[in-house]
Amino acid sequence: MKNIPSPDKIDQSLLKILSSYEHLTTLELWWEMGEAGAAAKISKEEVLSRLESLEALGFVERLTTGKGWTRWTYVKEKGEIPMSKKLSEQKTKAKKVSFAFFVPKAHQVTLTGDFNGWDINSLPMKRNRNGIWETQVALSSGRHEYLFRVDGVWQEDPKADDRVANPFGSQNSVRTMG
């Protein structure tokens, strides 16, 4: 089993690296963490997830997003990198959010997104008697990308708050939590 650093250690490393540059992409940040010996222990998805948490707290800012990449910058006005108080203590509490998708003839539907590392098996949905597949997920504040997987096929949520291009030539659904 890999010795995975705590989210606070990852956040501190990301902020320290990002504060040394004008801006970096998610992949460049993951690479820089590898130079510091941490990338072998965390995935690129975890780096992106931590960056989104730091964005919600105002420590980093998303400059641009392209096809399969996002460029980030450190928000200098926020002050020093918070080392004394854990960043996780500053996070807003996650709220249970319902997801529903009407596909009455489906045999299996799962919810997958940045909040579960795009794991296609971790959030199976249950069909109600009206043919609506439902599940609940605890989401922190911020922007969350997701898709439904219906009988092995990726599907967008027609009721999504927004959509963004993904690196596979299609779009991800977006749910924004305040």
N, C-alpha and C positions, 0 to 999 in steps of 0.2 A: 504494500500500500504506500502511495506517495505521501510525503510529508508536505501537506498543503498549507501555505501561510494563511493566517487569519485575514478576514476582510480588512481589518484596520491596518495590518502590515502592508497588504496589497495597496490600499488607498494611499498610505503614506509614501510608498515607493513610487506610485504613479504620479502623485503631486510633486515629489522631489524631481523626478525625471522631467516632467512637463514644465516645471518652473525654470529649467535650464535651457529650454528651447522656445522659439517664438510660437511654433505649432508643430504638431505631429499627428499622423494618422493612427488609428487603433492598432494596425499591424506594426507600425514603427515603434509604438509604445511597448507592445508585446515583445518585440525584438530587443529593445533597450532593457527590458526587465530580464530577458535571457542573458544579456551581457552582465547583469547584476546577479545572475544565478537563480532567478525566480521563474523564468518562463518554462522550464522543464516541469515545474510543479503546478502551473496553472494554464488553463486553456485561453485561446484568444477570445472565446465567448465570455469567460469569466472577467477578462480585462474589460471587454465592452460593457458588461453588466455593472462592474465597479465604476466605470466612467459615467454611466448613466445615473448611478446613485450620487456621484460627486457633482454631476450637472444639476440634479434636483436640489442639492445643498448650496449651489452657487459657487463651488470651487473651480469648476471647469466650464468651458463654453464650447458648444458644437458650432464650428465655423461653417463648414460645408459638408454635404453628403453627396457622394457620387455613386456610380454603379459599383456596389460592393465595398465602399470605403467611407470612412467618416474622419474629418480632420478636427482636432481638438486644440484648445488653448487654455492656459492657466489664467485664472482671473486674479490679477495682482491686487486689485482693489479690496479683495476679500481679506487681505492681510497675510500673516505668517501661516505656514503650513501647520495645521492643528495637531501637535504631537502630544500635548498634555491631556487634552480631553479626547476621548475616543470618538471617531467619526460616527460609529454605529450608535452612540448615545444621542447624536444630533439628528438622526434620521426620524422621519415621521413614521408613525405606526402604520403597518400594512392594513389594508381594509379588504374584507371579503367582497369579491366581485363575481357576479353571475355572468356566465357565457351561455348562449343558447343558439342552436342552429337547426333549422327545419329541413330535414332530409328523411322523410318517413320510410323510404325503402332501403336505407343504408343498413349494413350489418354491423359496422364498427366505425365509431367516430372518436377521434382524440383531439385534444387541444394542445398545441405546441407553440412555443414562443421564446423570446429572450428571457422570460421569467423562469423557465425550466430548462434552459440550455438547449432548446429545440429538441428535447427528448420526445420522440414520437410515441413512447409507451407509458410515460409517467402520469399523464392526465387523461385517462379514458373518460368518456362522457356516457351518461345514461339516457336512454330514450324514454320519454313519458308516453302516455297513451295517445297523445295527439301527434306523435311523430316528431316531436321536438327533442333534440339531444341537448342535455344540460350538464353543467358542472360549475363549481365555485372555486376560485383561486384567490389567495391573499396577495394583493399587489400594493407595493409602496407607491408613493407619489412619483410622478414622472410619466414618461412616454414609453409604452410597451408595444413591441411588434409581435404579431402572432398570426397563425393560420390554423385552420381546421384540417384534419387529415381524415377523409371520408373513404373508407374501403381502399386505403392505400394511395389515394389521390389528394393532392394539396388543393384546398379551396379557400378563397377569401371570404371574409365575413361581410355580407351585404349591408349589415347594420353598423359597420365600423365607424369610429370617429373620423378616421382619415386613412389614407393608403400611401405607402412609400415604395419606391422601386427596390427590388432585392437583387443580389448578384446573379440570379438565375434567369433573368429576363422577364420575370413576372412581378407581382406586387405583394407586399405584406400588408395585412390589416394593422391598424394602430388604435390602441386604447390609451387615452390620456387620463391620468389620475391627478386631481388637484391636491 
